[in-house]
Amino acid sequence: MIDVDVEVNGRRVRARVEPRLTLADFIRDRAHLTGTHLGCEHGVCGSCTVLLDGEAVRSCLLFAVQAEGSRVTTVEALAGDGALHPLQQAFHRHHALQCGYCTPGFLMALAELWERRNEVADEELIAAVDGQLCRCTGYAGILAAARDAFGTLEP
């Protein structure tokens, strides 16, 4: 067992864990945040995407011990003070979800780009969306929402 100390959404989470515990399971079971979804558990689908020190990562591919001393941001941190984040608002406006299982991963993949949103090229939005899998929407609404939130026009 190994002691792990990770900042999750601004809150320190300390736990004694097995070295093989994934970051996704740490977030869900130790931090008690269930917005991070597990889909394929092979890093393919993107449902488990979170920000690790500001960078979008697949939390199913990382061990919790690899996040020691790091800052993790999950989808629960997007909405602040009861108001939806602009990305969430755009997803709502464009009906960019159906079942919603993949939505947290899409939001977090796009959230990586949010700090420099005025400089993000359309190709970067497409790349962020391309790295996520959705079985329901066909991606048109998701890409429209991303372009809306980032203030870019369709090519």
Protein Blocks (a to p, Z undefined) as FASTA:
>chain_A
ZZddddeehiacdddddfklcfklmmmmmnopakbccfklnomnommgcceehiacdfkl
pcfklmgoiacddfklmpgghiacfklmmmmmnopafklmmmmmmmmmmmmmmmmmmmcc
fklmmmmmmmpccfklnommmmmmmmmmnopacZZ
